[in-house]
Amino acid sequence: MKKFMLCIMGSLIALFVVFWCCISYTVNYKKITCDTSVSPDKKYEVILQAVGEPEWPFGSASGRLVLKEGEDKISQTDFELYNDGASISSSCWKVTWHEDYVEIILSGEEQFDEQVILYFDGTKEIQQLTDVADIEVEYPSGERLDESRVITEQSFDVELNDWGEVQFVSYLPTYETLWEDVSFVLAKDNQIIYYFPECYENNSTENNSVGMFDSVEAVGFQDIDGDGAKDVIVIINYVTEAGPQGMMPRKTIRIFSSQDNGFVIQHDLMDELMENMKEDDISIPAICDYVTLMETNEIYDGYRTIYQQYFADEGCDFMISYGANGNSRVILNENEEIIEYLVYDRLSENEKCELYVLYRSKKNTDGSWYISEAEILDIFAYSMSTKDVVSSGKTSWSATGSEEHEIN
């Protein structure tokens, strides 16, 4: 009996020890990943971890920052967060990626913000930030704006996503080389905190047909991809010095899409816009309208399908343009005398098809033309369900069309 009681007591003590070890591990050592952030180039990742539980009842919480390159760990930084007894969470940090380091701001209710700089070479800097009104934050790059390079009329104070209040700066080339391109940066307190990615290799247009930088025509801050974050749209003028029109500035489009606390260049979208928009129509609102039409509107699908089926093989253009009322049209042919274009008009009576009209307008001597004076060359029906297109052959709304068109 005595041995039996000893066994029972031993088992209870063992269970208690195991239970206590589990509690101790959870409270003091267990690591939980709370959030991650990836660099714009997808090369680096910083991980926010909670280590154990906050000290009871309103004590600090232990955390850890892990910087990785792929699967390799570059550095590890432990910290204490004083946040009224709350656990480590994604709301307690703010991450900003830079060219050679990542900046993390840790925030808690019972402490000043703490700035952690993790360099990609494994070194790190940590400092406590007192009231912003009392000090000027020193950014690790230490690079101040060169005021002589700031394009004042195309630089703006803006609230930009997680960056907060910053200055977007259009930055002139240094002109150390003839082909150096314009740059764009974000600045705070006259210090550069972020360089936007370069569009061309080594920031030089020498090996591209775009020409030499002339000027920045316009800058816009719009969410064009619907992710809730502002993107940056820039219209830049270049001169080619080739041919009789070589010194006339030509517009190009630059789109920086917000991504993972930085920006990436949307080369494919830029190419499509440049290919399909008339240069005279290029503006910030027109670019936004085009992207909206392309990404969220079946009307664009109708334009594209009709063009591919009926006009692409004829070598026609596909140039999105907008009237004074903001309605879209696709210009197919244009010369000094006439212009032919496709216009979305309405839904069919059964609401199964979109109806598009092919117009031809004669130009006046001053180059102007009016859709009210245009002749109808054809009317197309685009099925929204099957994605098929039918030509009616009609040259007026009252005319009888093809049998297939009438069925649709």
C-alpha positions as CSV (number, residue, x, y, z in Angstrom):
1,M,0.0,0.0,0.0
2,K,2.8,2.3,0.9
3,K,4.5,1.7,-2.4
4,F,1.2,2.3,-4.2
5,M,0.8,5.7,-2.5
6,L,4.4,6.6,-3.4
7,C,3.8,5.8,-7.0
8,I,0.6,7.9,-7.0
9,M,2.5,10.8,-5.4
10,G,5.4,10.4,-7.8
11,S,3.0,10.4,-10.8
12,L,1.3,13.5,-9.5
13,I,4.6,15.3,-9.0
14,A,5.8,14.3,-12.5
15,L,2.5,15.6,-14.0
16,F,2.9,18.8,-12.1
17,V,6.5,19.2,-13.3
18,V,5.5,18.6,-16.9
19,F,2.6,21.0,-16.5
20,W,4.8,23.6,-14.9
21,C,7.4,23.2,-17.7
22,C,4.7,23.6,-20.4
23,I,3.4,26.8,-18.7
24,S,7.0,28.1,-18.2
25,Y,7.8,27.4,-21.9
26,T,4.6,29.2,-23.1
27,V,5.1,32.1,-20.8
28,N,8.8,32.6,-21.3
29,Y,10.2,30.9,-24.4
30,K,7.5,30.0,-27.0
31,K,8.0,32.0,-30.2
32,I,5.0,33.0,-32.3
33,T,5.3,34.8,-35.6
34,C,3.0,37.9,-35.5
35,D,3.7,39.5,-38.8
36,T,6.1,39.6,-41.8
37,S,7.2,42.2,-44.3
38,V,9.0,41.5,-47.6
39,S,11.2,43.9,-49.5
40,P,10.0,45.4,-52.8
41,D,12.4,43.2,-54.7
42,K,11.3,40.1,-52.8
43,K,14.9,39.4,-51.8
44,Y,14.7,40.2,-48.1
45,E,12.1,39.4,-45.3
46,V,11.8,40.7,-41.8
47,I,9.8,38.7,-39.3
48,L,8.1,40.0,-36.1
49,Q,8.0,37.4,-33.4
50,A,6.5,37.3,-29.9
51,V,8.6,35.4,-27.3
52,G,6.6,34.1,-24.5
53,E,3.7,36.0,-22.9
54,P,3.7,39.6,-21.4
55,E,4.6,39.7,-17.7
56,W,1.4,39.6,-15.6
57,P,-0.6,41.8,-15.1
58,F,0.6,44.8,-17.1
59,G,4.3,44.1,-17.7
60,S,6.4,44.2,-20.8
61,A,6.2,41.8,-23.7
62,S,9.4,40.2,-25.2
63,G,9.8,40.3,-29.0
64,R,12.3,39.4,-31.7
65,L,13.0,40.8,-35.2
66,V,14.6,38.3,-37.6
67,L,16.0,39.6,-40.9
68,K,16.4,36.9,-43.6
69,E,17.6,36.7,-47.2
70,G,15.8,33.8,-48.7
71,E,16.2,31.0,-46.2
72,D,19.3,32.4,-44.7
73,K,19.1,34.4,-41.4
74,I,21.1,37.7,-41.6
75,S,20.5,39.0,-38.1
76,Q,18.3,38.6,-35.0
77,T,17.3,41.4,-32.6
78,D,15.5,41.0,-29.3
79,F,13.5,43.8,-27.7
80,E,11.0,44.6,-24.9
81,L,7.7,46.3,-25.6
82,Y,5.9,48.2,-22.9
83,N,2.3,48.3,-24.1
84,D,0.1,48.1,-21.0
85,G,0.3,44.4,-20.8
86,A,-0.7,43.7,-24.4
87,S,0.9,41.0,-26.5
88,I,3.2,41.6,-29.5
89,S,1.1,42.1,-32.6
90,S,1.2,43.5,-36.2
91,S,-0.1,46.8,-34.9
92,C,3.0,47.5,-32.8
93,W,5.5,47.9,-35.7
94,K,5.9,49.9,-38.9
95,V,8.3,48.8,-41.6
96,T,10.1,50.8,-44.2
97,W,12.4,49.3,-46.8
98,H,15.4,51.1,-48.2
99,E,18.2,50.4,-50.6
100,D,20.6,48.7,-48.1
101,Y,18.6,48.4,-44.9
102,V,15.1,48.1,-43.4
103,E,13.8,50.5,-40.8
104,I,11.4,49.3,-38.1
105,I,9.5,51.6,-35.7
106,L,8.3,49.8,-32.6
107,S,5.4,51.5,-30.7
108,G,3.9,50.9,-27.3
109,E,1.5,52.8,-25.0
110,E,4.0,53.1,-22.2
111,Q,7.2,53.9,-24.1
112,F,8.7,56.2,-26.7
113,D,8.8,54.8,-30.1
114,E,12.0,52.7,-30.8
115,Q,13.8,52.8,-34.1
116,V,15.5,49.7,-35.2
117,I,17.7,49.8,-38.3
118,L,18.7,46.4,-39.7
119,Y,21.3,46.6,-42.5
120,F,21.5,43.8,-45.1
121,D,25.2,43.2,-44.1
122,G,24.1,42.1,-40.6
123,T,24.9,45.3,-38.7
124,K,22.1,47.1,-36.8
125,E,21.3,50.3,-35.0
126,I,18.8,50.9,-32.2
127,Q,17.7,54.2,-30.8
128,Q,14.7,55.6,-28.8
129,L,12.7,58.3,-30.4
130,T,11.5,61.0,-28.1
131,D,8.8,63.5,-29.1
132,V,9.1,64.3,-32.8
133,A,8.8,68.0,-32.0
134,D,11.9,67.8,-29.8
135,I,14.3,66.1,-32.2
136,E,15.1,65.7,-35.9
137,V,15.2,62.1,-36.9
138,E,18.5,61.1,-38.5
139,Y,17.9,58.7,-41.4
140,P,20.6,56.1,-41.9
141,S,21.5,57.2,-45.5
142,G,22.5,60.6,-44.2
143,E,21.9,61.9,-47.7
144,R,20.4,65.3,-47.8
145,L,18.4,66.7,-50.6
146,D,20.4,68.7,-53.2
147,E,18.1,71.7,-53.5
148,S,19.6,72.5,-56.9
149,R,18.2,69.2,-58.3
150,V,14.7,69.6,-56.9
151,I,12.1,70.2,-59.7
152,T,10.0,72.5,-57.5
153,E,6.9,72.6,-59.7
154,Q,6.7,68.8,-59.8
155,S,7.5,68.1,-56.1
156,F,4.7,67.8,-53.6
157,D,4.0,67.3,-49.9
158,V,1.8,64.3,-49.7
159,E,0.4,61.7,-47.3
160,L,1.6,58.5,-48.9
161,N,0.4,55.1,-47.5
162,D,2.5,53.9,-44.5
163,W,5.1,56.6,-45.2
164,G,2.9,59.2,-43.7
165,E,3.5,62.9,-44.5
166,V,6.5,63.0,-46.9
167,Q,7.8,65.1,-49.7
168,F,7.6,63.5,-53.1
169,V,10.6,64.9,-55.1
170,S,11.2,65.0,-58.8
171,Y,14.9,65.0,-58.9
172,L,17.0,66.3,-61.8
173,P,19.8,64.3,-63.2
174,T,23.3,65.2,-62.0
175,Y,24.3,65.5,-65.7
176,E,27.5,63.7,-65.0
177,T,26.6,61.7,-68.1
178,L,24.6,62.9,-71.1
179,W,22.0,60.2,-70.9
180,E,21.3,60.2,-67.1
181,D,17.6,59.9,-66.4
182,V,15.5,61.8,-63.9
183,S,15.1,60.3,-60.4
184,F,12.2,60.3,-57.9
185,V,12.7,60.2,-54.1
186,L,10.8,60.6,-50.9
187,A,12.2,63.0,-48.3
188,K,11.5,64.0,-44.7
189,D,13.3,66.9,-43.0
190,N,15.2,67.5,-46.3
191,Q,16.7,64.0,-46.0
192,I,16.2,61.3,-48.6
193,I,14.4,58.3,-47.1
194,Y,13.5,56.4,-50.2
195,Y,14.6,56.1,-53.8
196,F,12.0,55.0,-56.3
197,P,13.3,52.2,-58.6
198,E,15.1,53.2,-61.8
199,C,13.3,52.5,-65.0
200,Y,16.4,52.0,-67.1
201,E,19.7,50.1,-66.3
202,N,22.1,52.3,-64.4
203,N,19.5,55.1,-64.6
204,S,20.7,55.8,-68.2
205,T,18.6,56.1,-71.4
206,E,21.6,55.6,-73.6
207,N,20.6,52.1,-74.8
208,N,16.9,52.9,-75.1
209,S,15.0,54.6,-77.9
210,V,13.3,57.0,-75.5
211,G,15.8,59.8,-75.9
212,M,17.3,62.2,-73.4
213,F,15.4,63.6,-70.4
214,D,13.7,66.9,-71.0
215,S,11.1,67.6,-68.2
216,V,8.6,66.2,-65.8
217,E,5.1,67.2,-67.1
218,A,2.8,65.9,-64.4
219,V,2.7,63.8,-61.2
220,G,-0.4,62.0,-59.8
221,F,-1.1,60.0,-56.7
222,Q,-4.0,57.5,-57.3
223,D,-4.9,54.0,-56.3
224,I,-5.1,52.6,-59.8
225,D,-5.0,48.9,-58.9
226,G,-7.7,48.9,-56.2
227,D,-5.5,47.7,-53.3
228,G,-6.3,50.7,-51.1
229,A,-2.8,52.2,-51.4
230,K,-1.8,55.2,-53.5
231,D,0.3,54.5,-56.6
232,V,2.4,57.2,-58.3
233,I,1.9,58.2,-61.9
234,V,4.4,60.4,-63.7
235,I,4.4,61.8,-67.2
236,I,8.0,62.5,-68.4
237,N,9.1,64.3,-71.6
238,Y,12.1,63.1,-73.6
239,V,13.8,64.4,-76.8
240,T,15.3,62.0,-79.3
241,E,17.2,64.6,-81.5
242,A,16.4,62.2,-84.4
243,G,14.7,63.5,-87.5
244,P,12.9,66.8,-88.0
245,Q,10.7,66.3,-84.9
246,G,13.7,65.2,-82.7
247,M,13.8,68.2,-80.5
248,M,10.1,68.2,-79.9
249,P,9.4,66.6,-76.4
250,R,7.6,63.3,-76.5
251,K,5.5,62.1,-73.6
252,T,6.2,58.8,-71.7
253,I,4.4,57.2,-68.8
254,R,6.0,56.0,-65.6
255,I,3.9,54.1,-63.0
256,F,5.2,53.2,-59.6
257,S,2.8,50.7,-57.9
258,S,2.7,50.5,-54.1
259,Q,3.9,47.2,-52.9
260,D,5.2,45.9,-49.5
261,N,6.2,49.3,-48.1
262,G,7.9,50.3,-51.3
263,F,7.2,50.7,-55.0
264,V,7.7,48.7,-58.1
265,I,7.6,49.8,-61.8
266,Q,4.8,48.5,-63.8
267,H,6.6,48.0,-67.1
268,D,3.9,45.9,-68.8
269,L,1.2,48.3,-67.9
270,M,3.3,51.2,-69.1
271,D,4.0,49.5,-72.4
272,E,0.3,48.9,-73.0
273,L,-0.6,52.5,-72.2
274,M,2.1,53.8,-74.5
275,E,1.0,51.5,-77.2
276,N,-2.7,52.1,-77.0
277,M,-3.0,55.8,-76.0
278,K,-2.7,58.7,-78.3
279,E,0.2,61.0,-77.1
280,D,-2.0,64.1,-77.2
281,D,-4.5,62.3,-74.8
282,I,-1.9,61.3,-72.2
283,S,-2.7,62.9,-68.9
284,I,-3.0,61.7,-65.3
285,P,-6.9,61.5,-65.5
286,A,-6.8,59.7,-68.9
287,I,-4.3,57.2,-67.6
288,C,-6.5,56.4,-64.6
289,D,-9.6,56.1,-66.8
290,Y,-7.8,53.8,-69.1
291,V,-6.5,51.5,-66.3
292,T,-10.0,51.5,-64.8
293,L,-11.5,50.6,-68.2
294,M,-8.9,47.9,-68.7
295,E,-9.0,46.2,-65.3
296,T,-12.6,46.5,-64.2
297,N,-14.8,47.1,-67.2
298,E,-16.1,44.6,-69.8
299,I,-16.3,47.4,-72.3
300,Y,-12.5,47.2,-72.7
301,D,-12.9,43.4,-73.4
302,G,-15.4,44.3,-76.1
303,Y,-13.1,46.8,-77.7
304,R,-10.2,44.3,-77.7
305,T,-12.2,41.4,-79.0
306,I,-13.7,43.4,-81.9
307,Y,-10.3,44.8,-82.8
308,Q,-8.6,41.4,-82.8
309,Q,-11.4,39.8,-84.9
310,Y,-12.0,42.5,-87.4
311,F,-9.2,45.1,-87.5
312,A,-5.9,43.7,-86.2
313,D,-5.0,41.9,-89.5
314,E,-5.7,45.1,-91.5
315,G,-2.9,46.8,-89.6
316,C,-5.2,49.2,-87.8
317,D,-4.3,51.1,-84.7
318,F,-5.7,50.4,-81.3
319,M,-5.6,53.8,-79.5
320,I,-7.8,54.5,-76.5
321,S,-9.0,58.1,-76.5
322,Y,-11.6,60.0,-74.5
323,G,-14.2,62.6,-75.5
324,A,-15.0,65.8,-73.6
325,N,-17.7,63.9,-71.7
326,G,-15.2,61.3,-70.6
327,N,-16.6,58.5,-72.8
328,S,-14.1,56.1,-74.3
329,R,-13.4,55.3,-77.9
330,V,-10.8,53.4,-79.9
331,I,-9.2,55.1,-82.8
332,L,-8.5,52.7,-85.6
333,N,-7.5,54.9,-88.6
334,E,-6.6,58.5,-88.8
335,N,-5.1,60.8,-91.4
336,E,-5.4,64.5,-92.4
337,E,-8.9,64.0,-93.9
338,I,-10.8,61.4,-91.9
339,I,-10.8,59.5,-88.6
340,E,-12.4,56.1,-88.0
341,Y,-13.1,55.0,-84.5
342,L,-15.1,52.4,-82.4
343,V,-17.4,53.6,-79.7
344,Y,-19.3,51.6,-77.0
345,D,-22.9,52.8,-77.3
346,R,-25.3,50.7,-75.1
347,L,-26.5,47.3,-74.0
348,S,-28.8,45.3,-76.3
349,E,-32.5,45.2,-75.4
350,N,-32.1,41.7,-73.9
351,E,-29.0,43.0,-72.0
352,K,-26.9,40.1,-73.1
353,C,-24.7,42.0,-75.5
354,E,-22.8,45.3,-75.6
355,L,-23.3,47.3,-78.8
356,Y,-20.4,49.1,-80.4
357,V,-20.5,51.5,-83.4
358,L,-17.8,52.0,-86.0
359,Y,-17.8,55.6,-87.1
360,R,-16.1,57.6,-89.8
361,S,-15.8,61.4,-89.4
362,K,-14.5,63.9,-91.9
363,K,-12.0,66.4,-90.5
364,N,-12.5,70.2,-90.9
365,T,-9.6,72.3,-92.3
366,D,-8.4,73.0,-88.7
367,G,-8.3,69.2,-87.9
368,S,-11.4,69.2,-85.8
369,W,-14.2,66.7,-86.2
370,Y,-17.5,65.9,-84.5
371,I,-19.2,62.6,-83.7
372,S,-22.6,64.2,-84.4
373,E,-21.6,64.6,-88.0
374,A,-20.1,61.1,-88.4
375,E,-21.4,58.3,-90.6
376,I,-22.0,54.8,-89.2
377,L,-19.9,52.1,-91.0
378,D,-21.0,49.1,-88.9
379,I,-22.6,48.1,-85.6
380,F,-21.1,45.2,-83.6
381,A,-22.7,43.0,-80.9
382,Y,-20.3,41.6,-78.2
383,S,-21.8,38.8,-76.1
384,M,-20.7,39.2,-72.5
385,S,-21.3,35.5,-71.8
386,T,-19.6,33.8,-74.8
387,K,-17.2,36.7,-75.6
388,D,-18.2,36.3,-79.3
389,V,-18.6,39.3,-81.7
390,V,-21.1,39.6,-84.5
391,S,-21.0,42.3,-87.2
392,S,-24.5,43.6,-88.2
393,G,-23.4,45.3,-91.4
394,K,-25.8,48.1,-90.4
395,T,-25.1,51.7,-91.4
396,S,-27.9,53.1,-89.3
397,W,-29.8,52.1,-86.2
398,S,-33.0,51.7,-88.2
399,A,-31.5,49.4,-90.8
400,T,-32.0,45.7,-90.7
401,G,-28.8,43.8,-89.7
402,S,-27.5,40.3,-90.4
403,E,-29.6,37.4,-89.2
404,E,-27.0,36.4,-86.6
405,H,-26.9,40.0,-85.2
406,E,-30.7,40.2,-85.0
407,I,-30.8,37.0,-83.0
408,N,-28.3,38.4,-80.5
